[in-house]
Amino acid sequence: MASQEFRPTGFNVLPPVIKNLLIINGIFFIATLIAEQKFNYDLSDLLGLHYFFSDAFRPHQIITYMFMHAGFAHIFFNMFALWMFGNVLENFWGGKRFLIYYVVCGLGAALLHYTVHYFEIQPTLRALNDYMLNPSTDKLEGLFVAGYIKITSTDMAQHLQPILDEFRKNEMTGNAQAALQSSIDLVIEYKKEFLNEPVVVGASGSIFGLLLAFGMMFPNTMIYMYFLFPIKAKWFVIIYGAIELFGAVNPSQNDNIAHYAHLGGMLFGFIMIKLWQKKGGQPY
């Protein structure tokens, strides 16, 4: 394929699925701001995607999480990328195929992210479950020292601090039975909070799927990074994929990016395209 240039010049072409996705994401973002500022309610807790085996998980979150975003920069760059790459793909595939691809990439992102999360949290869950089988106040301190119990958020602290205070009070007064019961209550509530705490939001998984598809369809198309540096689409995809893989394998302590969700979107997008090719329904 001959080298082509791809330069975003504005929202001059909006196929119907792209247009509606932009509108829906915008509505969800505005609703999130209103709920937080007017009612002091975090809509992400209801519509963001919780871990599948947590008490806070609801089936609708598998879809609604794709329309929730953590801030203006998050939604702006996702929506810009949705238009930049999705506009071309929808025009080539048609609205139905594009929407199927977009949703499947989002579902794949969620599946890979929480599959990896399942294995990551097993040591903590085993330690908590072992404690419940044979509880003792001495072993509770060991859970804190080993890092199996970590109070990582204000919400978690608000729920657990009263129980922890009660445990320490009972220990100081020598009420061993009450202290033991408080320790059990603490571990039960911590496990619940621990499973409920992770929440995934954003269209990034689907966006990375679109990025992959664009790179596969137009490998030699020139993309202008930051509107200055030209790079072929295939290298753009490879670089971004490598960055996400590195971030997933070497996570930063303060990194709130769901790297495996991004990789999941790319992986499921790749599988979808290959399946279409195999069935003779060439996506391009």
C-alpha positions in Angstrom: 0.0 0.0 0.0 1.3 3.4 -0.9 2.2 5.8 1.9 -0.7 8.0 2.8 -0.9 11.0 5.2 -3.5 11.2 7.9 -3.9 14.6 9.4 -6.8 15.4 11.8 -8.3 18.7 10.7 -11.5 18.9 12.8 -14.9 17.2 13.2 -15.9 17.7 9.6 -17.1 14.1 9.1 -19.2 12.3 11.7 -20.6 9.0 10.7 -23.7 8.0 12.8 -22.1 5.5 15.3 -19.2 7.8 16.0 -21.6 10.7 16.5 -23.8 8.9 18.9 -20.9 7.5 20.9 -19.5 11.0 21.3 -22.9 12.2 22.5 -23.4 9.3 24.9 -20.0 9.7 26.4 -20.6 13.4 26.8 -23.9 12.9 28.5 -22.4 10.4 31.0 -19.5 12.8 31.7 -21.8 15.7 32.4 -24.1 13.5 34.5 -21.1 12.4 36.6 -20.1 16.0 37.3 -23.7 16.9 38.2 -24.0 13.9 40.5 -20.8 14.7 42.3 -21.2 18.5 42.6 -24.9 18.7 43.4 -25.6 15.4 45.2 -22.1 14.4 46.4 -22.6 11.0 44.7 -19.9 9.2 42.8 -21.7 7.8 39.7 -18.6 5.7 38.9 -19.5 3.5 41.8 -22.8 2.6 40.1 -21.7 2.6 36.4 -18.0 1.9 36.6 -16.9 -1.7 36.3 -16.2 -3.4 39.7 -14.4 -6.7 40.0 -16.7 -9.5 38.9 -16.7 -11.3 42.3 -17.3 -8.2 44.4 -20.5 -7.2 46.1 -20.6 -3.9 44.1 -20.5 -5.6 40.7 -23.7 -5.3 38.6 -24.1 -6.8 35.1 -24.9 -3.5 33.5 -21.4 -2.2 34.4 -19.9 -4.4 31.7 -21.3 -1.9 29.2 -21.7 1.3 31.1 -18.1 1.4 32.2 -17.1 2.2 28.6 -18.9 5.5 28.8 -17.5 6.7 32.2 -14.3 8.7 32.5 -12.1 9.9 35.3 -11.7 13.5 34.2 -11.7 16.0 31.4 -8.3 15.0 30.0 -9.4 11.3 30.1 -12.6 11.8 28.1 -11.0 14.4 25.7 -8.2 12.3 24.5 -10.4 9.2 24.3 -13.0 11.0 22.3 -10.4 12.6 20.0 -8.9 9.2 19.3 -12.4 7.8 18.8 -13.1 10.3 16.1 -9.5 10.3 14.6 -9.3 6.5 14.1 -13.0 5.5 14.4 -14.2 7.9 11.7 -12.1 6.2 9.0 -13.0 2.7 10.3 -16.7 3.3 10.3 -16.6 4.6 6.8 -14.8 1.5 5.7 -16.8 -1.1 7.7 -20.2 0.5 8.0 -21.9 1.3 11.3 -23.0 -2.2 12.3 -19.6 -3.9 12.0 -17.9 -0.9 13.6 -20.2 -0.9 16.6 -19.8 -4.7 17.1 -16.0 -4.3 16.9 -16.0 -1.4 19.3 -18.1 -3.2 21.9 -16.2 -6.5 21.6 -12.9 -4.6 22.2 -14.5 -3.0 25.3 -15.7 -6.3 26.6 -12.3 -7.9 25.9 -10.5 -5.1 27.8 -12.7 -5.7 30.9 -12.2 -9.5 30.7 -8.4 -9.4 30.4 -8.0 -6.7 33.1 -10.0 -8.6 35.7 -8.6 -12.0 34.7 -5.1 -10.7 35.5 -6.5 -9.0 38.6 -7.9 -12.3 39.8 -4.5 -13.9 39.9 -2.9 -10.8 41.3 -5.1 -10.7 44.4 -5.0 -14.4 45.2 -2.1 -14.1 47.8 -4.1 -11.5 49.7 -7.4 -13.5 49.6 -5.6 -16.7 50.7 -4.1 -14.8 53.7 -7.5 -13.3 54.7 -9.3 -16.7 54.3 -6.6 -18.5 56.3 -7.1 -15.9 59.1 -10.8 -16.6 59.1 -10.2 -20.3 59.5 -7.9 -19.8 62.5 -8.2 -16.2 63.8 -6.1 -14.7 66.5 -5.2 -11.2 67.5 -1.5 -11.8 67.1 -2.0 -13.0 63.5 -3.9 -9.8 62.7 -0.8 -7.7 63.2 1.0 -10.0 60.8 -1.6 -9.3 58.1 -0.7 -5.6 58.4 3.0 -6.1 58.5 3.0 -8.4 55.5 0.9 -5.8 53.6 -2.1 -8.1 53.2 -4.2 -5.4 54.9 -3.6 -1.9 53.5 -6.0 0.9 53.9 -5.6 2.6 50.6 -8.4 5.1 50.3 -10.4 7.5 52.3 -13.6 5.5 51.8 -12.0 2.4 53.0 -10.6 4.2 56.1 -14.0 5.5 56.9 -15.5 2.0 56.9 -12.7 0.2 58.7 -11.3 2.8 61.2 -14.2 2.4 63.7 -13.7 -1.4 63.8 -9.9 -1.0 64.1 -10.4 1.5 66.9 -12.7 -1.0 68.7 -10.2 -3.8 68.3 -7.4 -1.7 69.8 -9.7 -0.6 72.7 -10.5 -4.1 73.5 -6.9 -5.2 73.4 -5.9 -2.4 75.7 -8.6 -3.2 78.2 -7.6 -6.9 78.1 -11.0 -8.1 76.7 -9.5 -10.9 74.7 -12.8 -12.3 73.4 -14.1 -9.0 72.3 -10.8 -8.1 70.7 -10.8 -11.4 68.7 -14.4 -10.7 67.5 -13.4 -7.2 66.5 -10.4 -8.6 64.5 -12.7 -11.0 62.7 -15.1 -8.2 61.9 -12.2 -6.1 60.6 -11.0 -8.9 58.3 -14.5 -9.6 57.0 -15.1 -5.9 56.2 -11.6 -5.4 54.8 -12.1 -8.3 52.4 -15.4 -6.8 51.2 -13.8 -3.4 50.7 -10.7 -4.9 49.1 -12.9 -6.6 46.4 -15.1 -3.6 45.9 -12.4 -1.0 45.6 -11.1 -1.4 42.1 -13.3 0.3 39.5 -12.5 0.5 35.8 -13.8 3.4 33.8 -13.3 4.7 30.3 -13.4 3.8 26.6 -9.7 3.2 26.4 -10.0 -0.5 25.8 -12.2 0.1 22.8 -10.0 2.9 21.6 -6.9 0.8 21.7 -8.8 -1.8 19.6 -9.5 0.9 17.1 -5.9 1.9 17.1 -4.9 -1.6 16.3 -7.5 -1.9 13.5 -6.3 1.3 11.9 -2.7 0.1 12.0 -3.6 -3.2 10.4 -5.8 -1.5 7.7 -3.5 1.3 6.9 0.0 0.2 8.0 1.8 2.8 5.9 -0.5 5.8 6.6 1.4 8.7 8.2 0.1 9.8 11.5 1.3 13.1 12.9 2.0 12.6 16.6 1.3 15.8 18.5 0.7 17.3 15.0 4.4 17.5 14.5 6.2 14.2 14.2 5.2 11.9 11.3 5.1 8.1 12.0 3.6 5.2 10.0 0.5 3.7 11.6 2.0 0.3 12.0 4.9 1.7 14.1 2.5 3.9 16.0 0.5 0.8 17.0 3.7 -1.3 17.9 5.1 1.5 20.0 1.9 2.1 21.9 1.4 -1.7 22.4 5.0 -2.0 23.7 4.4 0.9 26.1 1.3 -0.7 27.5 3.0 -4.1 27.8 5.9 -2.5 29.7 3.5 -0.6 32.0 1.5 -3.8 32.7 4.6 -5.8 33.5 6.3 -3.0 35.5 3.4 -1.1 37.2 4.2 2.1 39.0 2.8 2.4 42.6 0.9 5.5 41.6 -0.1 4.3 38.2 -3.9 4.3 37.9 -3.8 3.2 34.2 -5.5 -0.1 33.4 -2.7 -1.3 31.1 -4.1 -4.8 30.7 -7.5 -3.4 29.7 -5.7 -1.5 26.9 -3.9 -4.7 25.8 -7.2 -6.6 26.1 -8.8 -4.2 23.7 -6.0 -4.7 21.2 -6.0 -8.5 21.7 -9.7 -8.9 21.1 -9.6 -6.5 18.2 -6.9 -8.6 16.6 -8.9 -11.8 17.1 -12.1 -10.2 15.7 -10.3 -9.0 12.5 -8.6 -12.4 12.0 -12.0 -14.2 12.5 -13.6 -11.9 9.9 -10.8 -12.6 7.5 -11.0 -16.4 8.1 -14.8 -16.4 7.4 -14.3 -14.5 4.2 -15.9 -11.3 5.5 -12.9 -9.1 5.0 -13.0 -6.1 7.3 -10.9 -4.2 4.7 
